[in-house]
Amino acid sequence: MTMYKRITAILFMALIMFLTTGTLGKGLLSFQTLSDSTNVPFHERFENFISSNFPFSDRFKSFAIRIKRVGGTSMQKGVFIGDDILLENTSPPADLLVKRNVEKMLEFANDSAVPVYAMIIPEKCAVKQQEIPNAEYVQLFNQKDFIEQVGDAFSGKISMVDAYFPLFLNQDKYIYYRTDPRLTSLGAYYVYQTLASRLNVRAPDITRYTIQHTSHDFYGETYDRFPLSDVEPDVISLYHLRSERSVKVKHNTPEEQIYDTLYPNKENANPIDVYLGGNSGDIELRANVNSAPNRTLLVFGDDSMMPILPFLSANFDEIRFIDLSKVDESDIFSVDVFYYDQVLFAYSVETFAHTSVPSRIEFS
């Protein structure tokens, strides 16, 4: 489409909107600013024009996005707009932060007699590149290479778990939400399969799970920023293992909460709050067994681990999950690392590449 045709289409759609909203007069008062010759790209001037003349409602936000797509724009404010999906772009890593995260984790591993593992979960745009319009012309930060480089830096002192391969292998499936950056329960299961193998436990076959759909109209945080009507709402699904043993979930917070189910907040619109009752920063999962715990696991992670932890509860009698971004230094010091059989660091690429959260393990 030539630039002339793009501009014509944009102006025609704008005129239709003016006539149907009864704001033609007001629109013409500001139309001169749209046609002014400036260094600001035309689609940005049009967005400002829309913003100054119409209410900030989802309807008009969606219209503005459609206008940009007509003009040939497939990404705005760090989000790629696919046919039926929104994909959050990930910027290149902050090298100093990554270096410090790796160093502190290595120090932890060197001081630990417990086997230490690490897993970095790729973001949606790395796995579902085929959904990005004109992907061959888009330069993306290579998350696969980044994850491999971090693994190399661990020098065999920390065992790396490859979360990229099982997700990429199933990229055509519903493994990420369309309107949110997080993994669906299905995506979490595929990661869990690989993780279980590395931790020397067996993942039950997916056919042994009963799937419960708790919502068919979930719109995530990405949609809140870009309410594009072309994107269908997401489905929140929970996986229940048949003959599942009883597991108690305890939140070690001032307002201590204890649940007898892995999914206590099924009616919540946010999937992260459905899993285990939400990420409070310090959560224990204890199986109802008559003897001392047989297998124990300590996990330092972020939100990306929340849909994976319920699966792991089938293999470990006791799991403790610590989100270092949500607890105080004194709480970190109090964790008895040597009580556990294995330790896992599990973070999204976003957390590991752009924050200092993993390095807070130095306080343990």
C-alpha positions in Angstrom: 0.0 0.0 0.0 1.5 3.4 -1.0 1.8 6.2 1.5 -1.0 8.2 -0.3 -3.4 5.3 0.0 -2.6 4.8 3.6 -3.2 8.4 4.4 -6.4 8.4 2.4 -7.7 5.3 4.3 -6.8 6.9 7.6 -8.6 10.2 6.8 -11.6 8.3 5.5 -11.9 6.2 8.7 -11.5 9.4 10.8 -14.2 11.2 8.9 -16.6 8.3 9.5 -15.9 8.4 13.2 -16.5 12.1 13.3 -19.8 11.8 11.6 -21.0 8.9 13.9 -19.9 10.6 17.1 -21.3 14.0 16.5 -18.0 15.7 17.1 -17.2 16.8 13.5 -17.0 20.5 14.5 -14.6 19.9 17.3 -12.5 17.6 15.1 -12.1 20.2 12.4 -10.9 22.7 14.9 -7.9 20.5 15.6 -7.5 19.1 12.1 -4.9 21.7 11.2 -2.5 20.2 13.8 -2.9 16.8 12.0 -1.8 18.2 8.7 1.1 20.4 10.0 4.5 19.6 8.6 6.6 18.5 11.5 9.3 15.9 12.2 6.7 13.8 14.2 5.6 10.7 12.2 2.1 11.0 10.7 0.7 8.0 12.7 1.9 9.6 16.0 0.3 13.0 15.0 -2.9 11.1 14.3 -2.9 9.3 17.6 -2.4 12.7 19.4 -5.2 14.1 17.3 -7.5 11.3 18.3 -6.5 11.6 22.0 -7.3 15.3 22.1 -10.7 15.0 20.4 -12.3 11.9 21.9 -12.8 10.3 25.3 -10.3 7.7 26.6 -12.5 4.7 26.2 -11.6 1.2 25.0 -13.6 1.8 21.9 -11.4 4.8 20.8 -8.2 3.1 21.9 -9.0 0.2 19.7 -9.9 2.5 16.8 -6.5 4.2 17.1 -4.7 0.9 17.0 -6.7 -0.1 13.9 -5.7 3.2 12.3 -2.0 2.4 12.9 -2.4 -1.0 11.4 -3.9 0.5 8.3 -0.9 2.8 8.2 1.5 -0.2 8.2 2.5 -0.1 11.9 2.7 -3.5 13.5 4.3 -2.5 16.8 3.6 0.4 19.3 5.0 1.1 22.7 6.9 -2.2 22.8 4.0 -4.4 21.8 3.7 -6.3 18.5 0.1 -6.6 17.2 -0.6 -9.9 15.6 -3.8 -11.2 13.9 -5.2 -12.5 17.2 -2.5 -12.0 19.7 -0.5 -9.2 21.5 3.2 -9.9 21.9 5.3 -7.9 24.3 8.7 -7.1 22.9 11.7 -7.7 25.2 14.6 -5.3 25.2 18.3 -6.4 25.2 19.7 -7.4 28.6 21.2 -5.0 31.1 24.7 -6.5 31.1 25.8 -5.3 34.6 22.6 -6.7 36.2 23.0 -10.0 34.5 26.6 -10.2 35.5 25.7 -9.6 39.2 22.8 -12.1 39.1 25.1 -14.8 37.7 27.9 -14.0 40.2 25.7 -14.1 43.3 24.0 -17.3 42.2 27.4 -18.9 41.7 28.5 -17.8 45.1 25.4 -19.4 46.5 26.1 -22.6 44.7 29.7 -22.7 45.8 28.6 -22.4 49.4 25.8 -25.0 49.1 26.1 -28.8 49.6 22.7 -29.1 48.0 22.4 -29.5 44.2 21.5 -26.2 42.5 19.5 -25.8 39.3 18.5 -22.8 37.2 15.8 -22.2 34.7 15.1 -19.1 32.6 11.7 -19.0 31.0 11.6 -17.2 27.6 9.1 -14.5 26.9 6.3 -14.9 24.4 7.8 -13.0 21.5 10.8 -15.3 21.4 8.7 -18.5 21.2 5.8 -17.2 19.0 7.8 -15.2 16.5 5.6 -16.6 13.7 2.8 -14.4 15.1 4.7 -11.2 14.6 3.8 -9.3 11.4 6.7 -9.1 9.0 8.8 -11.0 11.5 11.7 -11.4 9.0 12.2 -7.6 9.1 12.0 -7.3 12.9 15.2 -7.4 14.9 14.5 -9.2 18.2 16.7 -9.7 21.2 17.8 -13.4 20.8 16.5 -14.9 24.0 17.6 -18.4 23.1 21.2 -17.3 22.8 21.0 -15.3 26.0 19.7 -18.3 28.0 22.5 -20.5 26.6 25.1 -17.8 27.5 23.9 -17.7 31.1 24.0 -21.5 31.2 27.6 -21.4 30.0 28.5 -18.8 32.7 27.3 -21.2 35.3 30.2 -23.4 34.4 28.6 -26.7 35.5 28.3 -25.5 39.1 24.6 -24.8 38.5 22.7 -27.3 36.3 20.7 -25.5 33.6 17.2 -26.5 32.7 16.2 -25.8 29.1 12.7 -24.2 29.2 13.0 -22.8 25.7 13.0 -26.0 23.7 9.7 -27.5 25.1 7.9 -24.2 24.5 9.4 -23.7 21.0 8.5 -27.3 20.1 4.8 -26.5 21.0 4.7 -23.0 19.7 1.6 -23.6 17.6 -0.4 -24.5 20.8 -2.1 -22.3 23.4 1.0 -22.0 25.6 0.9 -18.2 26.2 -2.1 -16.0 26.8 -3.1 -13.9 23.9 -3.7 -10.7 26.0 -1.1 -11.3 28.7 2.6 -12.0 28.8 2.4 -15.1 31.0 2.3 -18.9 30.3 -1.0 -20.7 30.2 -1.4 -23.8 32.3 -0.6 -25.9 29.1 2.6 -23.9 28.6 3.5 -24.5 32.2 2.9 -28.2 31.8 5.4 -28.4 29.0 8.0 -26.6 31.0 7.2 -28.8 34.0 7.9 -32.0 31.9 11.4 -30.9 31.1 12.0 -29.5 34.6 10.8 -32.8 36.2 13.2 -34.8 34.1 16.2 -32.6 35.2 15.2 -32.9 38.8 15.1 -36.7 38.5 11.3 -37.0 39.0 8.6 -38.2 36.6 5.9 -36.0 35.2 2.5 -37.7 34.9 1.3 -37.9 31.3 -1.0 -35.0 30.4 -3.9 -37.5 29.8 -4.0 -38.1 33.6 -5.2 -34.6 34.2 -8.7 -33.3 34.3 -9.0 -29.8 32.9 -11.2 -27.2 34.5 -12.0 -23.9 32.6 -12.7 -21.2 35.2 -13.0 -18.3 32.8 -13.6 -17.8 29.1 -13.3 -14.0 29.0 -10.0 -13.1 30.6 -8.3 -10.0 29.3 -4.7 -9.6 30.6 -2.4 -6.7 31.4 -1.3 -6.2 27.8 -4.9 -5.9 26.6 -5.4 -3.2 29.3 -2.8 -1.2 27.5 -4.0 -2.1 23.9 -7.7 -3.0 23.9 -7.8 -4.3 20.3 -11.2 -5.9 19.5 -9.6 -8.3 17.0 -8.0 -10.2 19.9 -10.3 -12.8 21.5 -10.4 -13.1 25.3 -8.3 -15.7 27.0 -9.4 -18.9 28.7 -8.1 -19.7 32.2 -7.7 -23.5 32.6 -6.6 -25.5 35.7 -5.1 -29.0 35.5 -6.2 -31.4 38.3 -4.3 -34.7 38.5 -6.6 -37.6 38.9 -6.1 -39.4 42.2 -4.4 -36.2 43.3 -3.0 -36.4 46.8 -4.0 -33.8 49.4 -1.7 -30.7 49.5 -1.8 -27.9 52.0 -0.8 -24.4 50.8 0.6 -22.1 53.4 1.5 -18.4 52.9 4.1 -17.3 55.4 2.9 -13.7 55.7 1.8 -11.5 58.6 -1.8 -12.4 57.6 -1.0 -16.1 57.4 -3.3 -17.9 54.9 -3.7 -21.7 54.7 -5.6 -23.5 51.9 -6.4 -27.2 51.3 -6.4 -26.8 47.6 -3.9 -25.7 44.9 -6.4 -23.3 43.3 -8.2 -21.5 46.1 -9.3 -18.4 44.1 -10.9 -20.0 41.1 -13.2 -17.0 40.5 -10.4 -14.5 40.4 -9.9 -12.8 37.0 -6.1 -12.8 37.3 -4.6 -16.3 36.7 -1.6 -15.6 38.9 -4.0 -15.1 41.9 -5.7 -18.4 41.0 -2.6 -20.5 41.4 -1.9 -21.2 45.1 -3.9 -18.1 46.2 -1.4 -15.7 44.6 2.2 -14.8 44.9 2.7 -13.6 48.5 6.5 -14.0 48.3 6.8 -17.0 50.7 4.7 -20.1 50.1 4.9 -23.6 51.4 3.3 -26.7 49.8 3.1 -29.7 52.0 1.7 -33.1 51.0 -0.5 -34.9 53.5 1.8 -37.8 54.2 2.0 -39.9 57.3 5.8 -40.0 57.4 8.6 -37.4 57.2 8.9 -35.6 53.8 10.6 -37.9 51.3 11.5 -35.3 48.7 11.9 -31.5 49.3 12.5 -28.6 47.0 13.4 -25.0 47.5 12.5 -22.6 44.7 13.7 -19.0 44.3 11.5 -17.5 41.5 9.0 -15.0 40.2 5.5 -15.0 38.9 6.5 -17.2 35.9 6.8 -20.2 38.4 3.2 -19.8 39.8 1.5 -22.0 37.2 4.3 -24.6 37.3 4.3 -25.1 41.1 1.0 -27.0 41.3 2.4 -29.6 38.8 5.6 -30.0 40.9 3.4 -30.8 44.0 2.8 -34.2 42.6 6.5 -35.1 42.9 7.7 -33.4 46.1 6.3 -33.8 49.6 7.4 -30.3 50.5 8.1 -27.3 48.4 9.0 -23.8 49.5 8.7 -20.9 47.0 10.5 -17.6 47.7 10.1 -14.5 45.6 13.2 -12.5 46.6 11.5 -9.3 45.3 8.7 -9.6 47.9 10.5 -10.6 51.1 12.8 -8.8 53.5 16.5 -9.6 54.0 15.8 -11.0 57.4 13.3 -13.4 55.8 15.9 -14.5 53.3 18.4 -15.1 56.1 16.0 -17.3 57.9 15.6 -19.9 55.1 17.3 -23.1 56.0 18.7 -24.1 52.6 20.3 -27.3 53.9 16.8 -28.7 54.9 16.0 -29.2 51.2 17.2 -31.9 48.8 17.4 -29.6 45.8 17.4 -25.8 45.1 15.9 -24.3 41.9 16.3 -20.7 40.6 13.5 -20.1 38.1 13.0 -16.7 36.5 11.5 -15.2 33.3 14.0 -13.6 30.9 12.5 -10.3 31.8 13.3 -10.7 35.5 16.8 -12.2 34.9 17.9 -9.7 32.2 16.5 -6.5 33.6 16.3 -6.7 37.4 18.6 -7.4 40.3 16.1 -9.8 42.0 18.2 -13.0 41.5 21.2 -11.3 43.1 19.4 -10.9 46.4 20.3 -14.5 47.1 23.4 -13.0 48.7 21.4 -12.4 51.8 20.8 -16.2 52.4 
